[in-house]
Amino acid sequence: MAWIKELISIGKEKILPQAASLLSAILPCIARNTKSVEEASRQANKALLDLVRFTTKEISVKDILDTLLEQFASPYVTTRLAALGWILTLHSKNQEQLRSYLDELFPPLLKTLSDQAEEVVRLDLQILAELSSNEEYFNN
């Protein structure tokens, strides 16, 4: 997992087209039993999240969102929390692009309200509140 973090650091914005693929490798490893793999995964996730957050280049919200929604089914709370954290980042970074995928996003977010982990439900509620507070999403 450490090599992915290095790849992100070296590749910078050139690696953005592969963000969804990288996420599909990183997020499941955040909940590993091995402390070193878990920590390396968290660092790689943060590096990619920061890259997406601060880039001026276009990113494929659709591909990233598809990967994140797959992670909602993870049996691991930390993986689901990381996926939800990414959705918050996408919302703050690319509200216009995310708007195009609300029909795909709302059903899994609503289903996540029944998650057994309280922290997952809280973050899910925060996302739903953020999305609902944007009047532009609902003026179509």
N, C-alpha and C positions, 0 to 999 in steps of 0.2 A: 504494500500500500504506500510505502514511502516513495516509491518510484513515481506513483501517480502525482503526488504532491510536487515532486521535482519537475515532472513533465508540465504541470500547470505553471510552475514558476518560470521555467525556461520558455515554454511555448507562448505564454501570455495570451493575447487576443487571437493569435493564430489557432489556438486550441478551442476557441468558442464553438465552432461548428460541431465539435465532438462532445459538448457539454452533457448532453443527454446520455450518451454512452458512458461517459465517465461517472455520471451520477448513478447509473444502474450498477456500476461496480463498487462505488464508494458507500452509498447509503446502507446496503445490507451488512456491510462490515463494521458499521458504527456500533453494532450490538454484539460483537464477537466476545467469546469468553476470554480470549487472549488479550491482555491489557495492551500490549505493544501494537497489535493490529487495530484495536479499538482506537487508541490514541492517534495512530498514523491516519486512520480513516477520518477522524474528527479534524485533523489538521488539513487533510486533502479537501474535505468538504468546505472548511472555512476558506481555504485558498481559492477554490472555485467559486464559492459564494461571493467573496470579495471581488474577484475578477468580473463576475457578471454584474455585481452591484455598481462598480465604478467604470465599466467600459462605456465608451461612446459608440461602439459598434453595435450593429443589429444582432440580436440573438433569436434563435428559433424557440419562441415560447411554446409552440405546439408540441415539439419534440420533448422539451423539458417537462412540460405539464403531463404528457402521457407517461413519462418515466416516474414522475412523482405520484401520480394516481395509482400506479402499480404498487408503490411502496405503502399505500394505505392498508393493504392486505397483510403487511408484515406482522408476524407474531410479536415483534419486538417494539416496545414503547419508544425507545430512543430512535429507531428508524422512522417510525410514524411521526414523531416530533420533528425530526430533521426535515422530512418531506413537507410538513406543514410550515416550517420555518422558511423553506424555499418558496412556498406559495406567497407568503407575506412579502418576501423580497421581490418576487415577480410583480406583485401588485404595486409595490412602491416604485419599482423601476419602469414597468411597462404597462401602465393601466389601460392604455388604448388597445394594445395587443391582447391583453388578458380578457378584455371585454368580449372579444370574438369567441371566447371559449367558455362563457358562463354557463351555457346549456350543458356542457360536459362536466363542468366543475361543481355546480351546485348539488347534484344528486349525491356524489361521494362525500361532499362536505356535510350534507344533512345526515347521511348515514353515519358519519364519524361522531355525531352527537351522542350516539349510543355506545361509544367506546367505553370499555371498562376502566381505562386509565383516566383519572381525573385531570391530569395535566394535558392529556391529548384533547379532552373535551374543552378545557379552558382555551387552549390555543386555537382550536377549531372555532369556538365562539368569537374569539378575537378576529379571526379571518372573516367570518360571516358578517360581523359588525362593520369591518372595514369595507367589505364589498357592498354591503347594504347602504352605507353612508354616502356612497358615490351615486348621486342622482342621475348622472349621465348613463350609467349602466341600465337604467330602467325607463328611459325616455324614448325608447324605440317603438 
